[in-house]
Amino acid sequence: MAIYVETRIRDASHEQHDALDAAVETAMRAGGGPPEGLMVHLARPDGDGFLLCDVWRSEVDMRRFHDAVLLPALAEAGLEHESPRISPLWSLARP
């Protein structure tokens, strides 16, 4: 079952988001491209930080990327984050 995941990054600027995004992009290229199972990714401002919002084909796929790529990139950037909120996804419409 597909899942929707939100990860809140606290006390972070747009510039810090862009630096994190570049680090993740570099890691993905080194790994051969987009991670298996990622269907949609977006980020948006949220209070004093931002939200990473993703749709994954499965939690297994998400955890693999989260643990191997995202967590190290967040640590390297010195960004504080909350645990991801994971919800089952019943529908995803694409034009």
Secondary structure, DSSP 8 states (H G I E B T S, - for coil): --EEEEEEEES--HHHHHHHHHHHHHHHHHTTSS-TTEEEEEEEEETTEEEEEEEES-HHHHHHHIIIIIHHHHHHHT-EE---EEEE-------
